[in-house]
Amino acid sequence: MVRRLADEGQINYQSWIDLFFTKGVYIFGLGLDFVESDLWWLLTYRARSKYYKNKFHVKNKISYFIPEEYEARSKSKLEVMRANDVNVVVFDKAKGLPFYSEIMNRLGKIERLCSFPMID
């Protein structure tokens, strides 16, 4: 994977993991508890690759959306996310449909402003 991503040419995507290093990733609807070690490892590896290893250039952004009501009880998890270069977005909308609707509206606006699809 490192060799493929370090190559400055066209990336041949072989799995969803490649997207964590190359495309904007928007995470919502996942609790991302610490038992989800595969995703935590991937986020940590990406941050280490970006800031310490410098084997390839990581320039994409990862955003995690969370309802405000979960912010206080998720403080330690959110701190670890921020330390691993994840943009944490706290919504004042309640959980459930209002939360998801607001995220989809904002992501739709981002896509229209960028004038290119977020997903290839």
PyMOL commands that place a pseudoatom at each C-alpha (Angstrom):
pseudoatom trace, name=CA, resn=MET, resi=1, chain=A, elem=C, hetatm=0, pos=[0.000, 0.000, 0.000]
pseudoatom trace, name=CA, resn=VAL, resi=2, chain=A, elem=C, hetatm=0, pos=[2.754, 2.456, 0.906]
pseudoatom trace, name=CA, resn=ARG, resi=3, chain=A, elem=C, hetatm=0, pos=[4.472, 1.846, -2.441]
pseudoatom trace, name=CA, resn=ARG, resi=4, chain=A, elem=C, hetatm=0, pos=[1.236, 2.377, -4.356]
pseudoatom trace, name=CA, resn=LEU, resi=5, chain=A, elem=C, hetatm=0, pos=[0.411, 5.581, -2.470]
pseudoatom trace, name=CA, resn=ALA, resi=6, chain=A, elem=C, hetatm=0, pos=[3.974, 6.914, -2.716]
pseudoatom trace, name=CA, resn=ASP, resi=7, chain=A, elem=C, hetatm=0, pos=[3.783, 6.668, -6.494]
pseudoatom trace, name=CA, resn=GLU, resi=8, chain=A, elem=C, hetatm=0, pos=[2.738, 10.116, -7.717]
pseudoatom trace, name=CA, resn=GLY, resi=9, chain=A, elem=C, hetatm=0, pos=[0.925, 8.671, -10.742]
pseudoatom trace, name=CA, resn=GLN, resi=10, chain=A, elem=C, hetatm=0, pos=[-2.625, 7.382, -10.980]
pseudoatom trace, name=CA, resn=ILE, resi=11, chain=A, elem=C, hetatm=0, pos=[-3.613, 5.382, -7.893]
pseudoatom trace, name=CA, resn=ASN, resi=12, chain=A, elem=C, hetatm=0, pos=[-5.042, 1.949, -8.490]
pseudoatom trace, name=CA, resn=TYR, resi=13, chain=A, elem=C, hetatm=0, pos=[-7.571, 1.647, -5.687]
pseudoatom trace, name=CA, resn=GLN, resi=14, chain=A, elem=C, hetatm=0, pos=[-7.519, -1.892, -4.361]
pseudoatom trace, name=CA, resn=SER, resi=15, chain=A, elem=C, hetatm=0, pos=[-9.663, -1.461, -1.246]
pseudoatom trace, name=CA, resn=TRP, resi=16, chain=A, elem=C, hetatm=0, pos=[-11.616, 1.055, 0.804]
pseudoatom trace, name=CA, resn=ILE, resi=17, chain=A, elem=C, hetatm=0, pos=[-8.503, 1.521, 2.948]
pseudoatom trace, name=CA, resn=ASP, resi=18, chain=A, elem=C, hetatm=0, pos=[-6.846, 3.455, 0.116]
pseudoatom trace, name=CA, resn=LEU, resi=19, chain=A, elem=C, hetatm=0, pos=[-9.593, 6.071, 0.423]
pseudoatom trace, name=CA, resn=PHE, resi=20, chain=A, elem=C, hetatm=0, pos=[-8.483, 6.890, 3.990]
pseudoatom trace, name=CA, resn=PHE, resi=21, chain=A, elem=C, hetatm=0, pos=[-5.262, 8.256, 2.481]
pseudoatom trace, name=CA, resn=THR, resi=22, chain=A, elem=C, hetatm=0, pos=[-6.484, 9.828, -0.745]
pseudoatom trace, name=CA, resn=LYS, resi=23, chain=A, elem=C, hetatm=0, pos=[-10.111, 11.068, -0.596]
pseudoatom trace, name=CA, resn=GLY, resi=24, chain=A, elem=C, hetatm=0, pos=[-12.243, 13.075, 1.781]
pseudoatom trace, name=CA, resn=VAL, resi=25, chain=A, elem=C, hetatm=0, pos=[-13.827, 10.690, 4.282]
pseudoatom trace, name=CA, resn=TYR, resi=26, chain=A, elem=C, hetatm=0, pos=[-16.958, 11.592, 6.232]
pseudoatom trace, name=CA, resn=ILE, resi=27, chain=A, elem=C, hetatm=0, pos=[-17.797, 9.351, 9.183]
pseudoatom trace, name=CA, resn=PHE, resi=28, chain=A, elem=C, hetatm=0, pos=[-21.177, 9.489, 10.880]
pseudoatom trace, name=CA, resn=GLY, resi=29, chain=A, elem=C, hetatm=0, pos=[-23.488, 6.941, 12.397]
pseudoatom trace, name=CA, resn=LEU, resi=30, chain=A, elem=C, hetatm=0, pos=[-20.557, 5.020, 13.865]
pseudoatom trace, name=CA, resn=GLY, resi=31, chain=A, elem=C, hetatm=0, pos=[-19.765, 5.113, 17.552]
pseudoatom trace, name=CA, resn=LEU, resi=32, chain=A, elem=C, hetatm=0, pos=[-16.101, 4.372, 16.796]
pseudoatom trace, name=CA, resn=ASP, resi=33, chain=A, elem=C, hetatm=0, pos=[-15.628, 2.769, 20.184]
pseudoatom trace, name=CA, resn=PHE, resi=34, chain=A, elem=C, hetatm=0, pos=[-12.083, 1.761, 21.002]
pseudoatom trace, name=CA, resn=VAL, resi=35, chain=A, elem=C, hetatm=0, pos=[-12.973, -1.894, 20.363]
pseudoatom trace, name=CA, resn=GLU, resi=36, chain=A, elem=C, hetatm=0, pos=[-13.128, -1.026, 16.663]
pseudoatom trace, name=CA, resn=SER, resi=37, chain=A, elem=C, hetatm=0, pos=[-9.387, -1.463, 16.591]
pseudoatom trace, name=CA, resn=ASP, resi=38, chain=A, elem=C, hetatm=0, pos=[-9.102, -1.811, 12.817]
pseudoatom trace, name=CA, resn=LEU, resi=39, chain=A, elem=C, hetatm=0, pos=[-10.439, 1.705, 12.203]
pseudoatom trace, name=CA, resn=TRP, resi=40, chain=A, elem=C, hetatm=0, pos=[-8.439, 3.184, 15.082]
pseudoatom trace, name=CA, resn=TRP, resi=41, chain=A, elem=C, hetatm=0, pos=[-5.275, 1.553, 13.768]
pseudoatom trace, name=CA, resn=LEU, resi=42, chain=A, elem=C, hetatm=0, pos=[-5.967, 2.959, 10.314]
pseudoatom trace, name=CA, resn=LEU, resi=43, chain=A, elem=C, hetatm=0, pos=[-6.543, 6.489, 11.644]
pseudoatom trace, name=CA, resn=THR, resi=44, chain=A, elem=C, hetatm=0, pos=[-3.395, 6.302, 13.754]
pseudoatom trace, name=CA, resn=TYR, resi=45, chain=A, elem=C, hetatm=0, pos=[-1.308, 4.890, 10.908]
pseudoatom trace, name=CA, resn=ARG, resi=46, chain=A, elem=C, hetatm=0, pos=[-2.551, 7.639, 8.592]
pseudoatom trace, name=CA, resn=ALA, resi=47, chain=A, elem=C, hetatm=0, pos=[-1.617, 10.366, 11.096]
pseudoatom trace, name=CA, resn=ARG, resi=48, chain=A, elem=C, hetatm=0, pos=[1.815, 8.840, 11.713]
pseudoatom trace, name=CA, resn=SER, resi=49, chain=A, elem=C, hetatm=0, pos=[2.388, 8.558, 7.977]
pseudoatom trace, name=CA, resn=LYS, resi=50, chain=A, elem=C, hetatm=0, pos=[1.359, 12.161, 7.489]
pseudoatom trace, name=CA, resn=TYR, resi=51, chain=A, elem=C, hetatm=0, pos=[3.476, 13.706, 10.223]
pseudoatom trace, name=CA, resn=TYR, resi=52, chain=A, elem=C, hetatm=0, pos=[6.353, 11.368, 11.006]
pseudoatom trace, name=CA, resn=LYS, resi=53, chain=A, elem=C, hetatm=0, pos=[7.120, 8.780, 8.363]
pseudoatom trace, name=CA, resn=ASN, resi=54, chain=A, elem=C, hetatm=0, pos=[6.704, 10.999, 5.291]
pseudoatom trace, name=CA, resn=LYS, resi=55, chain=A, elem=C, hetatm=0, pos=[6.788, 7.995, 2.980]
pseudoatom trace, name=CA, resn=PHE, resi=56, chain=A, elem=C, hetatm=0, pos=[3.926, 9.495, 0.987]
pseudoatom trace, name=CA, resn=HIS, resi=57, chain=A, elem=C, hetatm=0, pos=[2.042, 12.748, 1.035]
pseudoatom trace, name=CA, resn=VAL, resi=58, chain=A, elem=C, hetatm=0, pos=[-1.309, 12.598, 2.856]
pseudoatom trace, name=CA, resn=LYS, resi=59, chain=A, elem=C, hetatm=0, pos=[-3.405, 15.612, 1.934]
pseudoatom trace, name=CA, resn=ASN, resi=60, chain=A, elem=C, hetatm=0, pos=[-6.990, 14.433, 2.329]
pseudoatom trace, name=CA, resn=LYS, resi=61, chain=A, elem=C, hetatm=0, pos=[-9.264, 15.232, 5.266]
pseudoatom trace, name=CA, resn=ILE, resi=62, chain=A, elem=C, hetatm=0, pos=[-11.271, 12.943, 7.477]
pseudoatom trace, name=CA, resn=SER, resi=63, chain=A, elem=C, hetatm=0, pos=[-14.279, 14.322, 9.327]
pseudoatom trace, name=CA, resn=TYR, resi=64, chain=A, elem=C, hetatm=0, pos=[-16.252, 12.691, 12.126]
pseudoatom trace, name=CA, resn=PHE, resi=65, chain=A, elem=C, hetatm=0, pos=[-19.755, 13.987, 12.845]
pseudoatom trace, name=CA, resn=ILE, resi=66, chain=A, elem=C, hetatm=0, pos=[-21.283, 13.579, 16.289]
pseudoatom trace, name=CA, resn=PRO, resi=67, chain=A, elem=C, hetatm=0, pos=[-24.468, 14.911, 17.935]
pseudoatom trace, name=CA, resn=GLU, resi=68, chain=A, elem=C, hetatm=0, pos=[-23.843, 17.453, 20.698]
pseudoatom trace, name=CA, resn=GLU, resi=69, chain=A, elem=C, hetatm=0, pos=[-25.575, 15.264, 23.267]
pseudoatom trace, name=CA, resn=TYR, resi=70, chain=A, elem=C, hetatm=0, pos=[-22.784, 12.652, 22.931]
pseudoatom trace, name=CA, resn=GLU, resi=71, chain=A, elem=C, hetatm=0, pos=[-19.888, 15.119, 23.043]
pseudoatom trace, name=CA, resn=ALA, resi=72, chain=A, elem=C, hetatm=0, pos=[-19.334, 15.161, 26.827]
pseudoatom trace, name=CA, resn=ARG, resi=73, chain=A, elem=C, hetatm=0, pos=[-19.335, 11.394, 27.263]
pseudoatom trace, name=CA, resn=SER, resi=74, chain=A, elem=C, hetatm=0, pos=[-17.092, 10.933, 24.199]
pseudoatom trace, name=CA, resn=LYS, resi=75, chain=A, elem=C, hetatm=0, pos=[-14.474, 13.487, 25.263]
pseudoatom trace, name=CA, resn=SER, resi=76, chain=A, elem=C, hetatm=0, pos=[-11.504, 11.101, 25.424]
pseudoatom trace, name=CA, resn=LYS, resi=77, chain=A, elem=C, hetatm=0, pos=[-12.380, 9.502, 22.090]
pseudoatom trace, name=CA, resn=LEU, resi=78, chain=A, elem=C, hetatm=0, pos=[-12.747, 12.912, 20.428]
pseudoatom trace, name=CA, resn=GLU, resi=79, chain=A, elem=C, hetatm=0, pos=[-9.383, 14.049, 21.814]
pseudoatom trace, name=CA, resn=VAL, resi=80, chain=A, elem=C, hetatm=0, pos=[-7.708, 10.984, 20.330]
pseudoatom trace, name=CA, resn=MET, resi=81, chain=A, elem=C, hetatm=0, pos=[-9.423, 11.647, 17.005]
pseudoatom trace, name=CA, resn=ARG, resi=82, chain=A, elem=C, hetatm=0, pos=[-8.221, 15.239, 16.943]
pseudoatom trace, name=CA, resn=ALA, resi=83, chain=A, elem=C, hetatm=0, pos=[-4.714, 14.101, 17.834]
pseudoatom trace, name=CA, resn=ASN, resi=84, chain=A, elem=C, hetatm=0, pos=[-4.882, 11.768, 14.823]
pseudoatom trace, name=CA, resn=ASP, resi=85, chain=A, elem=C, hetatm=0, pos=[-5.812, 14.583, 12.426]
pseudoatom trace, name=CA, resn=VAL, resi=86, chain=A, elem=C, hetatm=0, pos=[-9.545, 13.865, 12.311]
pseudoatom trace, name=CA, resn=ASN, resi=87, chain=A, elem=C, hetatm=0, pos=[-11.782, 16.918, 12.038]
pseudoatom trace, name=CA, resn=VAL, resi=88, chain=A, elem=C, hetatm=0, pos=[-14.492, 16.514, 14.693]
pseudoatom trace, name=CA, resn=VAL, resi=89, chain=A, elem=C, hetatm=0, pos=[-17.763, 18.245, 13.811]
pseudoatom trace, name=CA, resn=VAL, resi=90, chain=A, elem=C, hetatm=0, pos=[-20.281, 18.577, 16.644]
pseudoatom trace, name=CA, resn=PHE, resi=91, chain=A, elem=C, hetatm=0, pos=[-23.887, 19.152, 15.573]
pseudoatom trace, name=CA, resn=ASP, resi=92, chain=A, elem=C, hetatm=0, pos=[-26.472, 20.771, 17.788]
pseudoatom trace, name=CA, resn=LYS, resi=93, chain=A, elem=C, hetatm=0, pos=[-29.114, 18.636, 16.107]
pseudoatom trace, name=CA, resn=ALA, resi=94, chain=A, elem=C, hetatm=0, pos=[-30.558, 15.753, 18.046]
pseudoatom trace, name=CA, resn=LYS, resi=95, chain=A, elem=C, hetatm=0, pos=[-29.593, 12.239, 17.137]
pseudoatom trace, name=CA, resn=GLY, resi=96, chain=A, elem=C, hetatm=0, pos=[-31.608, 10.351, 14.578]
pseudoatom trace, name=CA, resn=LEU, resi=97, chain=A, elem=C, hetatm=0, pos=[-33.183, 11.696, 11.421]
pseudoatom trace, name=CA, resn=PRO, resi=98, chain=A, elem=C, hetatm=0, pos=[-32.565, 15.447, 12.103]
pseudoatom trace, name=CA, resn=PHE, resi=99, chain=A, elem=C, hetatm=0, pos=[-28.854, 14.694, 12.649]
pseudoatom trace, name=CA, resn=TYR, resi=100, chain=A, elem=C, hetatm=0, pos=[-28.513, 12.642, 9.461]
pseudoatom trace, name=CA, resn=SER, resi=101, chain=A, elem=C, hetatm=0, pos=[-30.569, 15.100, 7.394]
pseudoatom trace, name=CA, resn=GLU, resi=102, chain=A, elem=C, hetatm=0, pos=[-28.372, 18.018, 8.456]
pseudoatom trace, name=CA, resn=ILE, resi=103, chain=A, elem=C, hetatm=0, pos=[-25.189, 16.117, 7.594]
pseudoatom trace, name=CA, resn=MET, resi=104, chain=A, elem=C, hetatm=0, pos=[-26.505, 15.147, 4.167]
pseudoatom trace, name=CA, resn=ASN, resi=105, chain=A, elem=C, hetatm=0, pos=[-27.578, 18.760, 3.489]
pseudoatom trace, name=CA, resn=ARG, resi=106, chain=A, elem=C, hetatm=0, pos=[-24.144, 20.087, 4.413]
pseudoatom trace, name=CA, resn=LEU, resi=107, chain=A, elem=C, hetatm=0, pos=[-22.295, 17.446, 2.422]
pseudoatom trace, name=CA, resn=GLY, resi=108, chain=A, elem=C, hetatm=0, pos=[-24.503, 18.198, -0.576]
pseudoatom trace, name=CA, resn=LYS, resi=109, chain=A, elem=C, hetatm=0, pos=[-23.603, 21.895, -0.316]
pseudoatom trace, name=CA, resn=ILE, resi=110, chain=A, elem=C, hetatm=0, pos=[-19.904, 21.038, -0.084]
pseudoatom trace, name=CA, resn=GLU, resi=111, chain=A, elem=C, hetatm=0, pos=[-20.140, 18.899, -3.196]
pseudoatom trace, name=CA, resn=ARG, resi=112, chain=A, elem=C, hetatm=0, pos=[-21.936, 21.658, -5.149]
pseudoatom trace, name=CA, resn=LEU, resi=113, chain=A, elem=C, hetatm=0, pos=[-19.386, 24.270, -4.023]
pseudoatom trace, name=CA, resn=CYS, resi=114, chain=A, elem=C, hetatm=0, pos=[-16.469, 22.087, -5.051]
pseudoatom trace, name=CA, resn=SER, resi=115, chain=A, elem=C, hetatm=0, pos=[-18.110, 21.471, -8.448]
pseudoatom trace, name=CA, resn=PHE, resi=116, chain=A, elem=C, hetatm=0, pos=[-16.854, 17.910, -8.472]
pseudoatom trace, name=CA, resn=PRO, resi=117, chain=A, elem=C, hetatm=0, pos=[-18.252, 14.745, -6.926]
pseudoatom trace, name=CA, resn=MET, resi=118, chain=A, elem=C, hetatm=0, pos=[-16.829, 13.736, -3.550]
pseudoatom trace, name=CA, resn=ILE, resi=119, chain=A, elem=C, hetatm=0, pos=[-17.009, 10.104, -4.593]
pseudoatom trace, name=CA, resn=ASP, resi=120, chain=A, elem=C, hetatm=0, pos=[-15.400, 8.938, -7.824]
for i in range(1, 120): cmd.bond("trace and resi %d" % i, "trace and resi %d" % (i + 1))
show_as sticks, trace
zoom trace
